[in-house]
Amino acid sequence: MSDEVIDLLAPFESAPVVASEPELHTLRCSRAELAAFLGLTTRRINQLVEDGVLPQAPRGRSAYNLREAVLAYGTYLSERSRGRLGDGDPLKAERLRQAKEAADKLALQNARARGELVEAAAVEREWGDMLRGVRAAMLSIPSRVASRLGTLTPADVAAIDREIRDVLSDTAEGR
C-alpha cells in the first residue's frame, strides 16, 4: 500500500472491533450507560420505559438490552418526527391546538395589516358594482347602435336587445 493510504487508514487501526450479530443481542447496559449512549438523562430513560417506548430488560431494573433499546428509541424518534405519535396527554394536545390557532390568528392579522387580505363582503360589493355597470353598458348597446346606423328597423333593434338580454341571463345562471 502507498504511504498515503496507510496514513488515511491509521486512525482506524485502533478503532474497536464491531460486535458480531449474535453479540449485539446480548449486550446489556445500565440505565446511566443507556442514557449516556442516547444523550438523555436517566430520568428521561425512566419516562420512556414507563411510556412503553423503551423495553425493560428481564434481568432487573438496571439491565437494558442495548440493541433493543436503541432500535425502539430510533423508531420512537422517527414516528414522533412524522407526527404519528401523540404523547397521550389531552392537556398537551389541547395546548398545542390552541397555540396553533393563536399562531394562525396572528398570521391572518398580520396579512390583513399588510393589505394582503380583504374582507369578503368588500370584494362582493366591488364585484357587484362592476357587474351592474357592465350590465347597464350592455343593455344600452341596442339603442346606441340604432342611433349610429339609422337603417335598423325597430324589429332589428328588438332582436339585438333580445340577444344581449339572453346572453346576460345565461351568464347570470352560469350557462
HELIX and SHEET records of a PDB file:
HELIX    1   1 ASP A    3  GLU A   13  1                                  11    
HELIX    2   2 GLU A   21  THR A   26  1                                   6    
HELIX    3   3 ARG A   31  LEU A   38  1                                   8    
HELIX    4   4 THR A   42  GLU A   50  1                                   9    
HELIX    5   5 LEU A   66  SER A   81  1                                  16    
HELIX    6   6 PRO A   90  ALA A  113  1                                  24    
HELIX    7   7 ALA A  120  LEU A  139  1                                  20    
HELIX    8   8 ILE A  141  LEU A  149  1                                   9    
HELIX    9   9 PRO A  154  ALA A  172  1                                  19    
SHEET    1   A 2 ARG A  28  CYS A  29  0                                        
SHEET    2   A 2 TYR A  64  ASN A  65 -1                                        
END                                                                             
